[in-house]
Amino acid sequence: MRSKGSNIIYPEVYFRDVIGSIWKGVSKNWPGFILTILGTGLASSMAVIIPLFYKKFFDLLTGTQNSTVVAPQLIHILFIILALNLVAWIFWRIGSFADASFTAKSMANLRQQAFNHILFHSFSFFSNNFTGAIVQRVGRYARAFERLSDKIIWNVVPLVVRLTGVVIVTLTVEPRIAIFIMVWALLYMVVNYCYSLWRLKYNIKMAEADSRTTAVLADSISNQNNIEIFSRHASEIKNFKEVTEDQRKITLLNWNISMGLDAIQAIFVIAVEFGVFYYTIHFWQQGIVSIGTFVLIQLYIIGIGSQLWDFSRIIRDFYEGYADAKEMVQMMKLPYEIKDAPGAKSISVARGEVVFSNVSFNFSKTREVLRDISVKIKAGEKVALVGPSGAGKTTFVRLLLRFYDVVDGDITIDGQSIRRVTLESLRNNISLVPQDPLLFHRTIMENIRYGNLNATDEEVIEAARLAHCDEFVNDLSEKYYTYVGERGIKLSGGERQRVAIARAILKNAPILILDEATSSLDSYSESLIQDALNTLIKGKTTIVIAHRLSTIRKMDRIIVLDNGTVLQEGTHENLIKVSGLYKKLWSLQAGGFIK
């Protein structure tokens, strides 16, 4: 199943998969569940027992005995009813408090379960999914359980207990009434179930429409700046109106179908009230039942009727909850694209030699990105990757980080294939300073410490000083405890880049990747950062992606990529002496004009 707005094909998910996934997340809280069921079950049993005393009460009231004799007996019965109601109240409170604890813990576990699974999906997974849609699926997964749990605990259990008790009691009074009620209830539930099952496809479509609306909303809001720049308010409004209109149509259809079921249920309730009382009158004429029996049956019919009326909502909410949870379970059932190989061990990086051996990579059969690349980067060597946009430079370093897996060939670090070591150990030994660093909506201190969670405040501040973060941090009111905003939006591009460099300094990995690490800096800041980078790269194997060739003149070696292949290798001095792509690019940048 392909998700709309995504290139990912999700696996088919069945009912057992959804229930199994939810149970896996909540099973550790089973004592609370048992206590909740006992509380609501015993409380519901009182609804079967109490009408028996009302029957006795009205039989006495309509009898021929002296009122003076009967009154004390009636009062005694009332106190018994009061006591039973108090017992029911106690059981309801036990069930309520147990349910609150059970549901809260379970929802937290389900959110953690979903988050823990999603977090290990690959780079391409997140590239092909709307962030807002993923967030919504996690929330709806937990809320789906809440909805299902509430219906089971507060509707299904009371219905089963009450219906079973009513049938047992009426069997002792008049079996034909019990059979009539039982057949009616079963028929009522079968019709409800079949109707709701037919309606399931519309529930799923409504959930999918809601996801699409949320995804478009999140995408537009996160790109609000682009909308302003290009004055695309009208087109975005039109686009959002289209998806909300689609959602309106399927929602209205779903609600109309629901009202059709309500109409069917109303007919069933009218029929049973008429039928039961019609035949009970005949039994009363024959002296089989008493006036108290009329009261008993009336209370039972009203109680069962209200419970069965809710049965339609039980089925509806159950399948709506199923539809909500299904989307998240599909995401959790999707196999990880990049994962540890069986028996993978931690990588040991003593030197930091990187070797690409006949590496090829493509996103599809028609889009080849790298073709038969063989490159050896010696331990401690400083290598720059240059070439036009789309040459394969970024893919080169993403393959080293195993954001993608190679199609052919192999990549090794100190002779160890990166596909045979754990992802965690691989990435712990590589630092990346991206062209457009994204920060958490946390403090500057927390964002820098992300490079080494065990670092002290002093070590964080020293790394910030080396990256020249202190120059702007000291001007902030909260200093290092200033929150940077979502994705670091409260900081300028250059400030975000310096935070990313400080993070890399703190991580101190043996292999360093700089992806246009000074691209967002002004000339003054760049000169300061170059000093920090010169300190950072000492003793490290360094790979630099650069478009501004002036920043890589001092590299040990420059590798020129174009159309996914290596065209040239050498130092800056050697490459500008020979005709080729590098000399052409250098001439264009040094001359200042593209001829």
C-alpha positions in Angstrom: 0.0 0.0 0.0 1.5 3.3 -1.1 1.0 6.2 1.2 -0.3 9.4 -0.5 2.4 12.1 -0.6 5.1 9.5 -0.2 7.1 7.1 -2.3 7.1 4.4 0.4 5.0 1.3 -0.1 3.7 0.2 3.3 3.1 -3.5 4.1 -0.5 -4.8 4.4 -1.6 -4.8 8.0 -4.4 -6.9 9.4 -6.6 -6.8 12.4 -4.5 -9.2 14.4 -1.4 -7.1 13.7 -3.0 -3.9 15.1 -4.3 -5.7 18.2 -1.0 -7.5 18.7 1.0 -4.3 18.4 -1.3 -2.5 20.9 -1.1 -5.5 23.3 2.7 -5.5 23.1 2.7 -1.9 24.2 0.2 -2.3 27.1 0.7 -5.9 28.4 3.1 -4.9 31.2 0.1 -3.0 32.8 -2.1 -6.1 32.9 -2.8 -6.0 36.7 -4.4 -2.6 36.3 -6.5 -3.9 33.5 -7.7 -6.9 35.5 -8.6 -4.7 38.5 -10.5 -2.4 36.1 -12.5 -5.2 34.6 -13.4 -6.6 38.0 -14.5 -3.3 39.2 -16.8 -2.5 36.3 -18.0 -6.1 36.0 -19.1 -6.3 39.7 -20.6 -2.9 39.5 -22.6 -3.9 36.4 -23.9 -7.0 38.2 -25.7 -4.8 40.6 -27.8 -3.5 37.7 -29.1 -7.1 37.4 -29.6 -7.7 41.1 -31.2 -4.4 42.2 -34.3 -4.7 39.8 -35.1 -8.0 41.6 -35.7 -6.0 44.8 -37.8 -3.5 42.9 -39.9 -6.4 41.7 -40.4 -7.6 45.2 -41.2 -4.0 46.3 -44.0 -3.6 43.8 -45.4 -7.1 44.4 -45.7 -6.2 48.0 -47.1 -2.7 47.2 -49.8 -4.1 44.9 -50.7 -7.0 47.2 -53.8 -7.2 49.4 -51.9 -7.1 52.7 -52.5 -4.4 55.3 -50.3 -1.3 54.7 -49.2 -1.2 58.3 -47.7 -4.7 57.9 -46.3 -4.0 54.4 -44.7 -0.6 55.1 -41.8 -1.9 57.2 -41.1 -4.6 54.6 -41.0 -1.9 51.9 -38.6 0.2 53.9 -36.4 -2.8 54.5 -36.3 -3.4 50.8 -35.4 0.2 50.2 -32.5 -0.1 52.5 -31.3 -3.2 50.7 -31.5 -1.3 47.4 -29.6 1.6 49.0 -26.9 -0.8 50.2 -26.6 -2.5 46.8 -26.3 1.0 45.1 -23.5 1.9 47.5 -21.8 -1.4 46.7 -22.1 -0.6 43.0 -20.8 2.9 43.7 -17.7 1.5 45.4 -17.0 -0.9 42.5 -17.4 1.9 40.0 -14.9 4.0 41.9 -12.4 1.1 42.0 -12.8 0.5 38.3 -12.5 4.2 37.6 -9.3 4.8 39.5 -7.8 1.6 38.2 -8.7 2.5 34.7 -7.2 6.0 34.9 -3.9 4.5 36.1 -4.0 1.7 33.5 -4.9 3.9 30.6 -2.4 6.7 31.4 0.5 4.2 31.7 -0.5 2.4 28.6 -0.8 5.5 26.4 2.6 6.6 27.5 4.0 3.1 26.7 2.4 3.2 23.2 3.8 6.6 22.4 7.2 5.4 23.5 6.8 2.2 21.5 6.0 4.2 18.3 8.7 6.8 18.9 11.3 4.1 19.6 10.5 2.3 16.4 10.3 5.4 14.1 13.5 6.8 15.4 15.6 4.0 13.7 14.1 4.4 10.3 16.5 5.5 7.5 17.2 9.0 6.1 15.1 8.2 3.0 12.1 7.3 5.2 12.0 10.7 6.7 12.7 12.3 3.4 9.6 10.6 2.0 7.2 11.4 4.8 5.6 14.6 6.1 6.8 15.4 9.6 3.4 16.5 10.6 1.8 13.3 9.4 4.3 11.2 11.4 3.6 13.2 14.5 -0.1 12.8 14.1 0.1 9.1 13.6 2.0 8.7 16.9 -0.7 10.7 18.7 -3.6 8.9 17.1 -2.0 5.5 17.9 -2.2 6.3 21.6 -5.6 7.9 21.4 -6.9 4.9 19.4 -6.0 2.6 22.4 -7.7 5.0 24.7 -10.9 4.8 22.6 -10.8 1.0 22.3 -10.0 0.6 26.0 -12.8 2.9 27.1 -15.3 1.0 24.9 -14.3 -2.4 26.3 -14.2 -1.4 29.9 -17.2 0.9 30.1 -19.4 -0.6 27.4 -18.6 -4.1 26.4 -18.0 -5.5 29.9 -21.2 -3.9 31.4 -23.2 -5.1 28.4 -22.0 -8.7 28.6 -22.6 -8.8 32.4 -26.0 -7.2 32.2 -27.3 -9.2 29.2 -26.1 -12.5 30.7 -27.7 -11.6 34.1 -31.0 -10.6 32.5 -31.3 -13.8 30.5 -30.5 -15.9 33.6 -33.1 -14.1 35.7 -35.9 -14.0 33.1 -35.3 -17.7 32.5 -36.4 -18.3 36.1 -39.4 -16.0 35.7 -40.7 -17.0 32.2 -38.3 -18.7 29.7 -40.2 -17.4 26.7 -39.5 -13.8 27.7 -35.8 -14.7 28.2 -35.7 -16.3 24.8 -37.4 -13.3 23.2 -34.9 -10.9 24.8 -31.9 -13.0 23.9 -32.9 -13.5 20.3 -33.7 -9.8 20.0 -30.3 -8.8 21.5 -28.3 -11.2 19.3 -30.2 -10.0 16.2 -29.6 -6.4 17.2 -25.9 -7.0 17.6 -25.5 -8.9 14.4 -27.2 -6.2 12.4 -25.0 -3.6 14.1 -21.9 -5.5 13.4 -22.6 -6.2 9.8 -23.6 -2.6 9.2 -20.4 -1.3 11.0 -18.2 -3.7 9.1 -19.6 -2.5 5.8 -18.9 1.0 7.0 -15.3 0.4 8.0 -14.0 1.4 4.6 -15.5 4.8 5.0 -13.9 5.2 8.5 -10.5 4.4 7.0 -11.0 6.9 4.2 -12.0 9.5 6.7 -8.8 8.8 8.8 -6.7 9.0 5.6 -8.4 12.3 4.6 -7.6 13.7 8.0 -3.9 12.7 7.7 -3.7 14.4 4.2 -5.2 17.6 5.6 -2.8 17.7 8.5 0.1 16.9 6.2 -0.7 19.7 3.8 -1.3 22.1 6.7 2.1 21.3 8.3 3.9 21.5 5.0 2.4 25.0 4.2 3.1 26.4 7.7 6.7 25.1 7.7 7.2 26.8 4.3 5.4 30.0 5.2 8.5 32.0 4.3 8.5 30.6 0.8 4.8 31.5 0.5 5.6 35.1 1.4 8.6 35.3 -0.9 6.8 34.0 -3.9 3.4 35.5 -3.0 1.7 32.1 -3.3 -1.0 32.8 -0.7 -3.8 32.2 -3.3 -2.4 28.9 -4.6 -1.8 27.6 -1.0 -5.3 28.6 0.0 -6.7 26.9 -3.0 -4.6 23.7 -2.3 -5.7 23.6 1.3 -9.3 24.2 0.4 -9.2 21.2 -2.0 -8.0 18.8 0.7 -10.4 20.1 3.3 -13.3 19.8 0.8 -12.3 16.2 0.2 -12.3 15.6 4.0 -15.7 17.4 4.3 -17.3 15.1 1.7 -16.0 11.8 3.2 -16.8 13.1 6.8 -20.4 14.0 5.8 -20.9 10.7 4.1 -19.6 8.9 7.2 -22.0 10.8 9.4 -25.0 10.2 7.2 -24.2 6.4 7.3 -24.0 6.7 11.1 -27.5 8.3 11.2 -28.8 5.5 9.1 -27.7 3.0 11.7 -29.3 5.1 14.5 -32.6 4.8 12.6 -32.3 1.0 12.4 -31.5 0.8 16.1 -34.5 3.0 17.1 -36.8 0.5 15.2 -35.3 -2.4 17.1 -35.9 -0.7 20.5 -39.5 0.2 19.7 -40.1 -3.4 18.6 -38.7 -5.1 21.7 -40.6 -2.8 24.1 -43.8 -3.5 22.3 -43.2 -7.2 21.9 -42.1 -8.0 25.4 -44.9 -6.1 27.0 -47.5 -7.5 24.6 -46.6 -11.1 25.6 -46.1 -10.2 29.3 -49.7 -9.0 29.4 -50.9 -12.4 28.2 -48.7 -14.1 30.9 -50.2 -11.7 33.5 -53.7 -12.6 32.4 -52.8 -16.3 32.9 -51.4 -15.5 36.4 -47.9 -16.5 35.3 -46.3 -13.1 36.1 -47.0 -10.4 38.7 -47.1 -6.6 38.5 -43.6 -6.6 39.9 -42.5 -8.6 36.9 -43.7 -5.8 34.6 -41.4 -3.4 36.6 -38.5 -5.9 36.5 -38.8 -6.4 32.7 -39.2 -2.6 32.2 -36.0 -1.9 34.1 -34.2 -4.7 32.2 -35.4 -3.5 28.8 -34.5 0.1 29.5 -31.1 -0.9 30.8 -30.3 -3.3 28.0 -31.8 -0.9 25.4 -29.4 1.9 26.5 -26.5 -0.5 26.5 -27.3 -1.9 23.1 -27.9 1.6 21.7 -24.3 2.2 22.7 -23.3 -1.0 21.0 -23.4 0.7 17.6 -21.0 3.3 19.0 -18.8 0.5 20.4 -18.5 -1.0 16.9 -18.0 2.5 15.3 -15.4 3.6 17.8 -13.7 0.3 17.7 -13.2 0.4 13.9 -12.4 4.1 14.0 -9.8 3.3 16.6 -8.6 0.5 14.4 -8.3 2.8 11.4 -6.4 5.3 13.5 -4.0 2.7 14.9 -3.6 0.9 11.5 -1.6 3.8 10.0 0.9 3.8 12.8 1.2 0.0 12.8 1.9 0.0 9.1 4.8 2.4 9.8 6.1 0.1 12.6 5.7 -3.0 10.4 7.7 -1.4 7.6 11.2 -3.1 7.6 14.1 -0.8 8.3 15.9 0.0 5.1 19.2 0.5 6.8 19.9 -1.8 9.8 22.7 -3.7 11.5 23.7 -6.9 9.8 23.3 -10.1 11.9 26.2 -10.4 14.3 27.4 -6.9 13.6 30.2 -5.7 15.9 31.3 -2.3 17.0 33.8 -0.7 14.7 37.3 -0.1 15.9 38.8 3.1 14.4 42.5 3.3 15.3 43.7 5.3 12.2 40.7 6.4 10.2 41.6 5.1 6.7 38.5 5.3 4.4 38.4 3.1 1.2 35.6 3.2 -1.5 36.0 0.0 -3.6 34.1 0.0 -6.9 31.1 1.7 -5.3 28.0 2.3 -7.3 24.7 3.8 -6.1 21.4 4.7 -7.7 18.0 5.8 -6.4 16.2 4.0 -9.2 17.1 2.2 -12.5 16.9 5.5 -14.3 18.8 7.7 -11.8 22.4 6.6 -11.3 24.2 8.8 -8.8 27.7 7.2 -8.3 29.3 4.8 -10.8 32.2 2.5 -10.0 33.9 4.8 -7.5 37.3 3.7 -6.1 38.9 6.1 -3.7 41.4 5.6 -0.9 41.6 8.3 1.8 44.6 7.7 4.0 44.5 8.0 7.8 44.7 11.7 8.7 44.5 12.9 5.1 42.5 16.0 4.3 40.5 15.4 1.1 38.1 17.8 -0.7 35.2 16.8 -2.9 34.4 19.3 -5.7 32.3 19.3 -8.7 29.1 20.8 -10.1 25.7 20.3 -8.4 24.4 16.8 -8.8 27.9 15.3 -9.3 27.5 13.0 -6.3 29.4 14.7 -3.5 26.7 14.7 -0.9 25.8 11.1 -1.8 29.4 10.1 -1.3 29.4 11.2 2.4 25.9 9.9 3.0 27.1 6.4 1.9 30.0 6.7 4.3 27.5 7.4 7.1 25.2 4.6 5.8 22.3 6.9 5.3 22.0 4.8 2.2 23.6 1.4 1.4 25.7 1.0 -1.7 24.2 -1.0 -4.6 27.6 -2.4 -5.7 31.1 -2.4 -4.2 32.1 -1.8 -0.6 33.2 0.9 1.8 35.7 0.1 4.6 37.2 2.1 7.5 40.5 0.7 8.7 39.7 -2.5 6.7 36.3 -3.0 8.3 33.3 -3.0 6.0 30.8 -0.5 7.3 27.9 -2.9 6.5 29.4 -5.4 9.0 29.6 -3.1 11.9 26.8 -1.5 14.1 25.3 1.8 12.9 25.8 3.3 16.3 29.5 2.6 16.5 30.0 3.8 12.9 28.3 7.1 13.4 30.0 7.6 16.8 33.3 7.7 14.9 32.2 10.3 12.3 31.5 13.9 12.9 29.4 15.8 10.4 29.0 19.6 10.0 26.2 20.0 7.5 25.7 22.9 5.1 22.4 23.8 6.8 22.5 22.5 10.4 19.2 21.9 12.1 19.0 22.5 15.9 16.6 21.2 18.5 14.2 23.6 20.2 16.4 23.4 23.2 19.0 25.6 24.8 22.4 26.4 23.1 24.1 24.5 25.9 21.9 21.4 25.2 22.4 21.7 21.4 26.2 21.8 21.7 26.3 19.0 24.3 24.5 16.8 21.9 27.9 16.0 20.5 28.9 14.4 23.8 26.1 14.0 26.4 28.7 13.3 29.1 30.5 16.6 28.6 30.7 19.1 31.5 29.4 22.7 31.2 33.0 23.8 31.1 33.8 21.5 28.2 30.7 22.7 26.3 31.7 26.3 26.8 35.3 25.6 25.7 34.0 24.0 22.5 31.7 27.0 21.9 34.7 29.3 22.4 36.8 27.5 19.8 33.9 27.7 17.4 33.5 31.4 18.3 30.0 30.9 19.5 30.7 33.0 22.6 30.8 36.1 20.5 27.0 36.0 19.9 26.0 33.9 23.0 27.3 36.6 25.4 24.9 39.1 23.8 21.9 36.9 24.6 19.9 37.5 27.8 20.0 33.9 28.9 23.5 33.2 27.5 24.0 29.4 27.0 20.5 28.7 28.4 18.8 30.6 25.6 16.2 28.4 23.6 17.0 28.5 19.9 13.5 28.0 18.5 12.2 25.2 16.3 15.0 24.0 14.0 17.1 26.8 15.4 15.1 29.6 13.7 15.9 32.2 16.4 19.6 32.1 15.3 21.1 33.3 12.0 22.5 30.8 9.5 26.0 31.6 10.6 25.2 31.3 14.3 23.6 27.9 13.7 26.7 26.8 11.8 29.0 27.8 14.6 26.8 25.8 17.1 27.1 22.8 14.7 30.9 23.2 14.6 31.1 23.5 18.4 29.1 20.2 18.6 31.6 18.5 16.2 34.5 19.8 18.3 32.9 18.4 21.4 32.3 15.0 19.7 35.9 14.8 18.7 35.4 11.8 16.3 38.4 10.5 14.3 36.7 11.1 10.9 35.3 14.5 10.1 33.0 15.6 7.3 32.5 19.2 6.5 29.7 19.9 4.1 30.2 23.6 3.1 30.8 24.2 6.8 31.5 28.0 6.3 29.0 28.6 3.6 26.6 30.6 5.9 29.3 32.9 7.4 30.4 36.4 6.5 34.0 37.0 5.7 34.9 38.0 9.2 33.2 35.0 10.8 34.7 32.7 8.2 38.2 33.8 9.1 37.5 33.0 12.7 35.9 29.6 12.0 38.8 28.6 9.7 41.1 28.9 12.7 38.8 26.6 14.7 38.5 24.2 11.8 42.3 24.1 11.5 42.5 23.0 15.1 39.5 20.6 14.7 40.9 18.7 11.7 44.4 18.0 13.2 45.0 14.3 13.4 41.6 13.5 11.8 40.7 12.1 8.5 38.8 14.9 6.9 36.4 15.0 4.0 35.4 18.5 2.8 32.6 19.2 0.4 33.1 22.7 -1.1 31.8 24.8 -3.9 34.0 27.8 -3.0 37.3 26.4 -4.1 39.2 29.1 -2.2 38.4 27.3 1.0 40.1 24.0 0.0 43.4 25.2 -1.5 45.4 23.7 1.4 43.8 20.3 1.3 46.2 17.3 0.9 44.1 16.1 -2.1 41.2 17.3 -4.2 38.9 14.8 -5.8 36.8 16.1 -8.7 33.5 14.4 -9.3 31.1 14.8 -12.2 28.2 12.6 -13.3 28.9 10.1 -10.5 32.5 9.4 -11.5 36.0 10.6 -10.5 37.4 12.8 -13.2 40.5 14.2 -11.5 42.6 13.8 -8.3 45.5 15.9 -7.1 46.5 19.0 -5.2 45.2 22.4 -6.0 48.6 23.4 -7.6 48.7 20.4 -9.8 45.1 20.5 -10.9 45.1 24.1 -12.1 48.1 23.3 -14.3 46.2 20.8 -16.5 43.1 21.3 -18.6 40.0 19.8 -17.0 36.9 20.5 -15.0 38.8 21.7 -11.9 40.7 24.4 -13.8 37.5 25.5 -15.5 35.7 25.8 -12.2 38.7 27.7 -10.7 38.9 30.1 -13.6 35.2 30.8 -13.3 35.4 31.6 -9.6 38.7 33.4 -9.7 37.6 35.5 -12.6 34.3 36.4 -10.9 32.2 36.0 -14.1 30.7 33.0 -15.8 31.5 33.4 -19.5 
